[in-house]
Amino acid sequence: MRKITAFLLCLCLLSAGSVTALAQNVSKDEGGGSAVITVTVPDSHTLTISARYAQVLCEGQRGDSFSVERLSSPRLLIRPEDGYRVTKITLNGEDVTPQVQGGYYTLGPVYEDKTLAVETEEVSASPDNTHDINGTLTDEDGNPLPGVTVDVGGKTDVTDENGKFTIKDVPGGYHPVTITDKDGSIIGYTEMEMGEGEPGIIQNPDGSYMLTVPEDAAFGLELTVTEDGRVSVDRMADITPEQPGESDESGSGGGSEGPQTGDNSNIFLWIILMFVSGIGIIGITKKRRCDTK
């Protein structure tokens, strides 16, 4: 009875689980008894991408389908096209959006074919509120990264020998930030949104950044590319040049030649007032002394 129970239990366990395998050969043993089944486990599986208005890179390679080594954990970069934002990511129907950090997602060990689906939504820019960005790009050791392309929402510039770049007329709103080397390979990525307010940086739970800047302000950024391909926004400063005549309240125009010191006639009025007050105080003091005597 115990043997029958154990046999039924093993049969249930085998029927409850499934293993991806291919039956390659079925033959009888030499004794003419039970059949011998030879199986082959595949070395790789297929990762299929379903994405509209977004690109998915697997280990740096672009594509809609990837051959993934069995039991490996590939790292994906999910980058929306300019003007779009990723809203949901599913893997074989399971929502994995919270696991995506700064556009990167690492799969668990792959033991079967999988489908990754990416949903996006269109985001509006603010063409009437644009910003000039002067930035510096370095690695984690503080060394400048020369000759790489910085892309902010489709507007680009190449860093000089000191890692400096300038991108003009970037509209406010949400933008992917992509760093590519001379060969066109992506070496750094993040996402940032620019809103109106006092200069400030907030890192969101999903690894993206929220920057607040005054309207139409130019600002400086210090960016760092990490070894794992992320881009961190370390520092921001408002560098908007002062417009001529902004501090000239008299309306005389012509700009400012130096620090404004005010009207000198006010100083003379204060001196005269203090002098008269002093004479009055001395006179009152003398009168009180005479009355006391």
C-alpha positions as CSV (number, residue, x, y, z in Angstrom):
1,M,0.0,0.0,0.0
2,R,2.8,2.4,0.8
3,K,4.5,1.7,-2.5
4,I,1.3,2.5,-4.4
5,T,0.9,5.7,-2.4
6,A,4.5,6.8,-3.1
7,F,4.1,5.9,-6.8
8,L,0.9,8.0,-7.1
9,L,2.6,11.0,-5.3
10,C,5.5,10.9,-7.7
11,L,3.2,10.8,-10.7
12,C,1.3,13.9,-9.4
13,L,4.5,15.8,-9.0
14,L,5.7,14.9,-12.5
15,S,2.3,16.0,-14.0
16,A,2.2,19.2,-12.0
17,G,5.5,20.6,-13.4
18,S,6.8,20.9,-16.9
19,V,10.4,20.9,-18.2
20,T,11.3,22.3,-21.6
21,A,12.9,19.4,-23.3
22,L,13.0,17.7,-26.7
23,A,12.6,13.9,-27.1
24,Q,15.5,12.9,-29.3
25,N,15.4,9.1,-29.3
26,V,13.2,6.3,-27.9
27,S,14.5,2.8,-27.9
28,K,14.3,-0.5,-25.9
29,D,17.1,-1.7,-23.7
30,E,19.0,-4.8,-24.7
31,G,17.0,-7.0,-22.3
32,G,13.9,-6.1,-24.2
33,G,12.3,-4.5,-21.1
34,S,11.4,-0.9,-20.5
35,A,11.9,1.8,-23.1
36,V,14.8,4.3,-22.8
37,I,14.0,8.0,-23.6
38,T,16.9,10.3,-24.4
39,V,16.1,14.0,-24.0
40,T,18.0,17.2,-25.0
41,V,17.7,20.5,-23.0
42,P,18.0,23.5,-25.3
43,D,21.1,25.7,-24.8
44,S,19.1,28.9,-25.4
45,H,15.6,30.4,-25.4
46,T,14.0,33.2,-27.4
47,L,13.1,36.6,-25.9
48,T,10.5,38.3,-28.0
49,I,10.0,42.1,-27.7
50,S,6.7,43.8,-28.3
51,A,7.2,47.5,-28.0
52,R,5.7,50.5,-29.7
53,Y,7.5,53.9,-29.5
54,A,10.3,52.3,-27.5
55,Q,13.5,50.5,-28.0
56,V,14.8,47.5,-26.1
57,L,18.5,46.6,-25.9
58,C,19.7,43.3,-24.7
59,E,23.3,43.4,-23.5
60,G,23.8,46.5,-25.7
61,Q,22.2,45.0,-28.8
62,R,19.0,46.4,-30.4
63,G,16.4,44.1,-31.7
64,D,12.8,42.7,-31.6
65,S,13.9,39.2,-30.8
66,F,17.0,37.8,-28.9
67,S,18.5,34.4,-28.4
68,V,19.2,34.2,-24.7
69,E,21.4,31.5,-23.1
70,R,19.6,29.1,-20.9
71,L,19.5,30.0,-17.2
72,S,21.3,33.3,-17.9
73,S,20.0,36.7,-16.5
74,P,20.3,39.2,-19.3
75,R,20.2,42.9,-18.6
76,L,17.8,45.0,-20.7
77,L,17.7,48.7,-21.4
78,I,14.2,50.0,-22.2
79,R,14.4,53.4,-23.8
80,P,11.3,55.3,-25.0
81,E,11.4,57.3,-28.2
82,D,11.6,61.1,-27.9
83,G,8.2,62.4,-26.9
84,Y,7.0,59.2,-25.1
85,R,7.2,57.7,-21.6
86,V,7.1,54.1,-20.6
87,T,4.0,53.3,-18.5
88,K,4.0,49.6,-18.1
89,I,6.3,46.6,-18.8
90,T,5.1,43.0,-18.6
91,L,7.1,39.7,-18.9
92,N,4.9,36.8,-20.0
93,G,1.9,38.8,-18.8
94,E,3.3,39.6,-15.4
95,D,3.8,43.3,-14.5
96,V,7.5,43.9,-13.8
97,T,7.3,47.8,-14.1
98,P,8.4,48.3,-10.4
99,Q,11.6,46.3,-11.1
100,V,12.8,48.7,-13.7
101,Q,15.3,51.2,-12.4
102,G,16.5,54.1,-14.5
103,G,15.4,52.3,-17.7
104,Y,17.3,49.1,-16.8
105,Y,15.7,45.7,-16.1
106,T,17.5,42.4,-15.3
107,L,15.6,39.2,-16.0
108,G,15.7,36.2,-13.6
109,P,17.3,33.0,-14.8
110,V,15.7,32.2,-18.2
111,Y,14.5,28.6,-18.6
112,E,11.8,29.1,-21.2
113,D,10.8,31.4,-24.1
114,K,9.6,34.8,-22.9
115,T,7.8,37.8,-24.3
116,L,8.5,41.3,-23.0
117,A,5.8,43.9,-23.7
118,V,6.3,47.6,-23.3
119,E,3.5,50.1,-23.2
120,T,4.1,53.9,-23.7
121,E,2.2,57.1,-23.6
122,E,2.8,60.4,-25.4
123,V,4.1,63.3,-23.3
124,S,3.8,66.9,-24.2
125,A,6.8,69.2,-24.2
126,S,6.8,73.0,-23.4
127,P,8.1,74.6,-26.6
128,D,7.5,78.1,-25.1
129,N,9.7,77.3,-22.1
130,T,13.1,76.3,-23.4
131,H,16.5,75.9,-21.6
132,D,20.2,76.0,-22.6
133,I,22.1,73.3,-20.8
134,N,25.9,73.6,-20.2
135,G,27.1,70.4,-18.7
136,T,30.1,68.4,-17.6
137,L,30.3,64.6,-18.1
138,T,32.7,62.4,-16.0
139,D,33.2,58.8,-14.9
140,E,32.9,57.6,-11.3
141,D,36.5,58.6,-10.7
142,G,35.9,62.2,-11.8
143,N,37.7,61.8,-15.1
144,P,36.2,63.8,-18.0
145,L,34.6,61.8,-20.8
146,P,35.7,63.5,-24.1
147,G,34.3,62.7,-27.6
148,V,31.0,61.2,-26.5
149,T,27.6,62.3,-27.6
150,V,25.0,63.6,-25.1
151,D,21.4,63.3,-26.3
152,V,18.7,65.1,-24.3
153,G,15.3,64.6,-25.9
154,G,16.7,64.4,-29.4
155,K,19.0,67.4,-29.1
156,T,22.7,66.5,-29.0
157,D,26.2,67.7,-28.5
158,V,29.7,66.1,-28.4
159,T,31.8,66.6,-25.3
160,D,35.1,68.4,-25.6
161,E,38.4,67.2,-24.1
162,N,37.3,68.4,-20.7
163,G,34.0,66.5,-20.9
164,K,32.0,69.7,-21.4
165,F,28.9,70.0,-23.6
166,T,26.3,72.6,-24.5
167,I,22.7,71.8,-25.7
168,K,20.5,74.7,-26.6
169,D,16.7,75.2,-26.7
170,V,15.7,72.1,-24.8
171,P,11.9,72.3,-24.1
172,G,10.6,71.8,-20.6
173,G,9.0,68.4,-19.9
174,Y,10.1,64.8,-19.9
175,H,13.2,63.6,-21.8
176,P,15.4,60.5,-22.1
177,V,19.1,61.2,-21.6
178,T,21.4,58.9,-23.6
179,I,25.2,58.9,-23.7
180,T,26.8,57.1,-26.7
181,D,30.5,56.6,-27.4
182,K,32.3,57.1,-30.8
183,D,31.1,53.7,-32.0
184,G,27.5,54.5,-31.3
185,S,27.2,52.2,-28.3
186,I,25.1,53.4,-25.4
187,I,27.4,53.8,-22.3
188,G,25.0,55.7,-20.1
189,Y,21.3,56.3,-19.7
190,T,18.7,58.0,-17.5
191,E,15.5,60.0,-17.8
192,M,14.7,63.4,-16.5
193,E,11.8,65.8,-16.4
194,M,12.2,69.6,-16.2
195,G,9.5,71.6,-14.4
196,E,9.3,75.3,-13.4
197,G,10.5,76.3,-10.0
198,E,13.5,77.2,-7.9
199,P,16.6,75.2,-9.0
200,G,16.5,71.7,-7.5
201,I,17.1,68.0,-8.2
202,I,14.8,65.1,-7.0
203,Q,15.6,61.5,-7.8
204,N,12.4,59.5,-8.2
205,P,11.9,55.9,-6.9
206,D,12.2,54.6,-10.4
207,G,15.7,56.1,-10.8
208,S,14.7,59.0,-13.0
209,Y,15.2,62.7,-12.1
210,M,13.0,65.7,-11.6
211,L,14.7,69.0,-12.2
212,T,13.0,72.3,-11.3
213,V,14.4,75.4,-13.0
214,P,13.1,79.0,-13.5
215,E,11.2,79.7,-16.7
216,D,13.5,79.9,-19.8
217,A,16.6,79.7,-17.5
218,A,20.0,78.4,-18.7
219,F,21.5,75.9,-16.2
220,G,24.6,73.9,-15.7
221,L,24.6,70.1,-15.0
222,E,27.2,67.8,-13.6
223,L,26.6,64.3,-14.9
224,T,28.4,61.0,-13.9
225,V,28.3,57.8,-16.0
226,T,28.6,54.8,-13.7
227,E,30.2,51.5,-14.5
228,D,26.8,49.8,-14.8
229,G,25.6,52.3,-17.5
230,R,23.5,54.6,-15.4
231,V,23.8,58.4,-15.5
232,S,23.5,60.3,-12.2
233,V,22.7,64.0,-12.0
234,D,25.0,65.3,-9.3
235,R,24.7,69.1,-9.4
236,M,22.6,71.8,-11.1
237,A,23.0,75.6,-11.0
238,D,21.1,78.4,-12.6
239,I,23.6,80.2,-15.0
240,T,21.1,82.5,-16.7
241,P,23.1,85.7,-17.7
242,E,21.7,88.9,-16.2
243,Q,19.9,90.9,-18.9
244,P,21.0,94.5,-19.5
245,G,18.9,97.0,-17.5
246,E,17.4,94.4,-15.1
247,S,18.9,96.1,-12.1
248,D,18.4,99.6,-13.4
249,E,15.1,100.7,-11.8
250,S,15.4,104.3,-13.1
251,G,14.5,103.2,-16.6
252,S,17.4,105.3,-18.1
253,G,18.6,102.2,-20.2
254,G,22.1,101.8,-21.5
255,G,22.9,98.8,-19.2
256,S,25.0,98.8,-16.0
257,E,28.6,99.9,-15.9
258,G,29.1,98.9,-12.3
259,P,27.4,98.2,-8.9
260,Q,24.7,100.7,-8.2
261,T,25.3,102.8,-5.0
262,G,22.1,104.8,-4.9
263,D,21.5,108.6,-4.7
264,N,24.2,110.5,-2.7
265,S,21.7,113.3,-1.8
266,N,20.0,110.9,0.7
267,I,23.3,110.6,2.6
268,F,23.6,114.3,3.1
269,L,20.0,114.6,4.3
270,W,20.7,111.9,6.9
271,I,23.8,113.8,8.1
272,I,21.9,117.1,8.4
273,L,19.1,115.4,10.3
274,M,21.5,113.7,12.7
275,F,23.3,117.1,13.3
276,V,20.0,118.9,14.1
277,S,18.9,116.1,16.3
278,G,22.1,116.3,18.3
279,I,21.8,120.0,18.8
280,G,18.3,119.6,20.1
281,I,19.3,116.9,22.5
282,I,22.1,119.0,23.9
283,G,19.8,122.0,24.3
284,I,17.2,119.9,26.2
285,T,19.8,118.5,28.5
286,K,21.2,121.9,29.4
287,K,17.7,123.3,30.1
288,R,16.9,120.4,32.5
289,R,20.1,121.0,34.4
290,C,19.2,124.7,34.8
291,D,15.7,123.9,36.1
292,T,17.2,121.4,38.6
293,K,19.4,124.1,40.1
